[in-house]
Amino acid sequence: MPDFDCLPLDKTGPPGNAWGLFGPDDNLGRLNLLTPEVVKAAASEIREGVRISLDWPLNKPVLINGFRQRYEHMILHQPPMAMNDDAVSFNTQCSTQWDGFRHYGTV
């Protein structure tokens, strides 16, 4: 793994990126480190079999900086038809990075 000081790997990308570390067509990023061997070894750590959800509801973030859109869910009913459409809008940067594991914020 490269030192942070060696980043960015892809000079055309944003500062601090490690794009290309796992090859030009990679879509998993650091998830590549979860090899079958690593997963098998991790299974030996299981003691009670309790599962914990890491999901966070999309409407959970209450304080979002001023320029990011909040989660919005609208039910669109079109009378006289007996049907509803759902319209969902959210900014993928407003919470826990639903769009990928490749984000790293620095100040």
N, C-alpha and C positions, 0 to 999 in steps of 0.2 A: 504494500500500500504506500502510495506517495505521501510524503510529509505535506502538511498544509502549506508550507512555504513554497512548495513546488507547483502549486496550483495557480492559475487554471491550467488544466491539461489541454482543453480545447480553447485556443486563443481567440476563436471567433465567438465564444460563449461568454456568459456573465462572469464576473470576478469570483474566484474560489470554486469554479465548477470542476468536476472530475469526469466530465463527459468523455466517453471513449475508453475509460479504464477497463471495461469488460468487453471491449470490441465495438466496432462501428454500428452494429445492428442490435445492440443490447437494449432490452426494455425493462430489465429487472433491477439494474443498479446493485446496491449492496445486498439485495435479496439473493444474489448469486452466491453469497457466502453461506447460505443455508443449504449446504450440500446434503445428499442422502446420509452421509456419515455423521454430519453435525446433527441432523434431525434425529437419527437413531440414538446418538449419545444423549441428546436432550431428553429423549423418552425415558431414559433410566433415572431421570430426576423426578419423575412423577411419583407422588406418594399417596395422594387421596383422589385423584381423578376429577378435581373440581375445575370447572371451566369458568372463566371470567371474561365477560364481553368487554371489548375495548371500544365498542360503538359509542358515538356521542351524537345525540339527535341534532339534525341540521339546524334547528331553531334554538339550540342551546346557547351559542355565544350572544351575550347581551350587549357588551361594550365592544363595538367594532370601530376602529379609527375612522375618522370623518369621511374618507373618500371611498370606503368599501361598502358595497350594497349588502343589506341584510337578507337573510332567507325570507322568501315569500311564497306562500302556497295559496292559490286561488282555485275555487271550484266554479267552473263556468257552465252554467245551465242555459240551454237554448230552448225556451218554450216555443212552440208547443211540443217539441220532441221530448221523449222521456229518456234523456241521456245527459250525462255530465262529462265534462272534460276537466282534467286537472292541469293547471299551469304551475310549474315550479321554477323558481329562479333563485340562485345563490351564487355568491362569489367564492370560487374555489380557494381563495387565499384568506378567507375570513375566519378560519378555525384551525383544524388539525390537518390541513393539507390533504384533502380528499383526492386530489389529482395526482399524487405521487410521493415517493419517499426521497426525492432528489433535492428537496429544499433545505437550505441552511441559512438562517438569517444572522447577519452581523450588524453591529451598530458602528 
